[in-house]
Amino acid sequence: MRSLSDEVGPRLAGSPGDSLAVAWAVRTMNAAGLVDVHTEPVTVPVWQRVSESASLVAPPVALTVTALGGSVSTPKGGVRAEVVRFTSLDALKNGPDLSGKVAFVDMSIDRAEDGHGYGDGVPVRINGAIEAARKGAIAIVIRSIGTDHSRLPHTGVMRYQDGVTKIPAAALSTDDADLLTRTLARDPHALLQLDLVTRELPAAPSANVVGDVPGTGPGIVLLGAHLDSWDLGRGAVDDGAGVGIVLAAARGVLGLPSRKRTVRVVFFAAEENSGAGSKAYAKAHDLELDRHVAALESDHGAGAAVGIRVLTASDKADAARALFSGISNVPVFADDAHGGADVSPLRARGVPILDVLQDASAYFDVHHTSGDVPEVADPAAMAHASCTVFQVAARLALSELELGRIDEAKRKEAW
Amino acid sequence: MRSLSDEVGPRLAGSPGDSLAVAWAVRTMNAAGLVDVHTEPVTVPVWQRVSESASLVAPPVALTVTALGGSVSTPKGGVRAEVVRFTSLDALKNGPDLSGKVAFVDMSIDRAEDGHGYGDGVPVRINGAIEAARKGAIAIVIRSIGTDHSRLPHTGVMRYQDGVTKIPAAALSTDDADLLTRTLARDPHALLQLDLVTRELPAAPSANVVGDVPGTGPGIVLLGAHLDSWDLGRGAVDDGAGVGIVLAAARGVLGLPSRKRTVRVVFFAAEENSGAGSKAYAKAHDLELDRHVAALESDHGAGAAVGIRVLTASDKADAARALFSGISNVPVFADDAHGGADVSPLRARGVPILDVLQDASAYFDVHHTSGDVPEVADPAAMAHASCTVFQVAARLALSELELGRIDEAKRKEAW
């Protein structure tokens, strides 16, 4: 994690850092002793942040703001308009006409071990611009989807919808959202100035990076993490942590004799703003997906392990629970693993999913901010998570237990 | 504090915010019921931050950096050079020739209730550029003088010396200083790129703002705080807190009958980068300094009160200790008050000094950073400090105890 964060740093899909990261991954997998280390081509969308600023107009007070990933620019001269505040996406949907105004969704999220506050908040970030545009708004600003109280805004992907006007979308830091809220309480007609310059460039080449810890049989246990990161920080906890966790786990397996199955490490491209890497992997490996015994994605930060979840064929759930019981003294839950963006194409094809749950209570303080640097990770907690992933992978690699295919009804993502 | 921070925001001497702050102070003192509220002219130096960036060169990794207050710009194209790291100012002074290189002083400071870590670190910020230039360095970067681990760099004033080359001076965030240290450990020849653009403009008019809670006799008890702030944050804890603390204390005194002495509130201009306001006050009130019974400066953040210090004529120390005993259940120390920048010209003239010490253990996390916003202050702690200042001022305003003049030997600032 530290090496990737320090020596490569930010690496949004298609950026110079992205190419550096691919080279880093090949080098690092080889150094770790993985075999058949190679890249697999992925075409990724390229979005660039050029500049961003926001301020209250009278008196002029600067606000810290960041464009959401995928946002269009503001028109020349920016947007200067009154602001209408909402405390949820539903309130925006059910609210008044916003013609000529800026929508402001100021929704706080819970701090929780299971990170559920982020799940609650993400629809605001992803769909806010669509809902605000439907009401006639000329831009949307949201309270950062984060558990911190700070001046670091959180970016993250947002979407537009065909047929709905594309309006600029940005996140204020939580402190600045509080200031805007207090300002509107004093003066409901206060004006906000928002200036975003972003660029959408032609799709560019990137790559998934794949390396194996070979086993004697045909089975493959996939351990994945994503190599790309948002541009603001250095991609330490998101997802340098996952990269470090699965690589350390794979090295652990490499030290074990009698491996019946291959443990395959995949560092996926472009998780943050397209999922292009995950789709490319599923397509490129279409013919061998049947040999994928299970897939685990590590993209939950650098916290300690707090549980294991498994989603298998329903008649294999008890056996899976037994296989993984006793690891790191954490509970095992069968039949409710979630996976994540990078393994969702595999889940859709029925490949069993393994989750190592981590304590996410501090994760969303720095997630997608410039504060995502190695200092925020606790090495002991991260080692605990990695050792848990190692044991999960090792038990499956040394065993011949088949987990079957996920029941059809459960192959779709929950979110 | 919140009103000044929200409605005026940053207010570096000579900036547009500075004028807004003076108007705010007049309005707010009048609303509080102070009498003879007026401004007194102060001419202040004007320094502007235009742009700033730093990065490692290969691979290019952005570092968060801020120009120190007063720094010159880098030459066109910036500075790109090898870096030599030191862990103290003494190590820099006693170190090797730095011709063509960038000096990096990476000194951590202690977190402490009495804030002594800041005092330890400040000479690095103030004198670092002089010492580095003497060794031939072309620029200096320092680890932020702060107790945080974050990506927010701390600015603050620095000095040049006649006859020594003026080199650009900047602070890295603590996280970025750690990154630079790790990078140099891997590659001692790593290059740093530094680009600072700053401007020194002609001196401009500003003002001290003065208002009284009148007493029946001639004596004056001065309660001071500074109105200006650094430009990065919103001047909440530095020194919106002091402004709020002394104003609330004065309002408290206003509610008391039988005031024998006037409690005068002074909001000083330009404390951060010249002390011009404090000098102007001492000069304008030269003829009435004898009537100043004591002066208290509140510029210690928003923490709870932890002690009272008094510096009086030595034969009045016991009486002063007795007068202030029992306030807020905090100890009273006689004959060792320090004062601060804004009361130092009064101290030099022998005016007794009162300090209300505050818990500064969290103060230097956000001090002089963009994180200096109202959210970081604990209202209960700040109320405790203010109530302590109120009681100190009230006891002195209701009493006829004379504190004499400070002994000649103790009139000079300790730092």
Interface residues (C-beta under 8 A of the other chain):
Chain A: R2 D6 E7 V8 G9 P10 P16 G17 L20 P59 P60 V61 A62 T64 H149 S150 R151 L152 D175 D178 L179 R182 T183 R186 G233 R234 S370 G371 V373 E375 V376
Chain B: R2 D6 E7 V8 G9 P10 P16 G17 L20 P59 P60 V61 A62 T64 H149 S150 R151 L152 D175 D178 L179 R182 T183 R186 G233 R234 S370 G371 V373 E375 V376
